[in-house]
Amino acid sequence: TDFKAAALAGADYLRRLQADVTEDNAGNGATDLDPDDGGWDWSTTIFEHSPSVSPGNLYGVTANGILQVYHFNPDPALWTALVDAADMIVSRGPTEVRSGTDLIFLLDMADMPEVADPTIYRNGALAIWDYRMATYLTATAFGEALRDFRGNGGWPNGIIPWDISSWCDGLMKMDAAFPGMGYDGMAVDMAEVV
């Protein structure tokens, strides 16, 4: 029933045992099984992330969870994990790490007062969206592709708005970061697909 304690414990777990993107802040004395992976694919039995590559749509959503905890518990160790994750997403680029939650996380990080140069993270988010538009050309077409992929994959319908809504949220944040570029209209176009 102590939700704050649960949030703190969850963030600390991710920092110490899972979220060691650059192998420098886990503090658990163990060598990770897959040093090239961000460690977001949780394992609750061995307290280590698996040797397989984490699903690409887990990086941003997991890091954003840590960021939400950081807002009420500005632990420098959490900040190290957040910067590691943000820098990794930007450095690997949108061909590897490119989900809506990655876009949201980078824009949220850019708004943090501790970030010296927010343009690095904002441009990383922009690269993620531009990569999608290079493939799908319009927000509507991208939303339709997500809908059809989820719908034809046999997943419950609930995952369709879950997937599309993260992009809508990200586009509204893009509109705030890059005003006047039409990202708010693109968010509406994607939402209309649902």
Salt bridges, closest charged atoms under 4 A:
ASP12 OD1 - ARG15 NH2 3.20
ASP12 OD2 - ARG16 NE 2.78
ASP41 OD1 - HIS49 ND1 3.97
ASP108 OD1 - LYS173 NZ 2.91
ASP111 OD1 - ARG122 NH2 3.14
ASP148 OD1 - ARG147 NE 2.84
ASP163 OD2 - ARG150 NE 2.72
